[in-house]
């Protein structure tokens, strides 16, 4: 049985380290850009500088999303 290494990318929240879960499984993609696109398409927030925030609703996540919105405006 051949064994080979497979490199994949998963979106991870910069605040709580939660990874993007789709259909009860961690979504692993070929490029970092694909992972970010999937995250943003699933209501995650682009915090700028390559950082992402998941959809959790607590003070840290809400503050980070608010700051990102102010920066984008």
Order of alpha helices (4+ residues) and beta strands (2+ residues): beta-beta-alpha-beta-beta-alpha
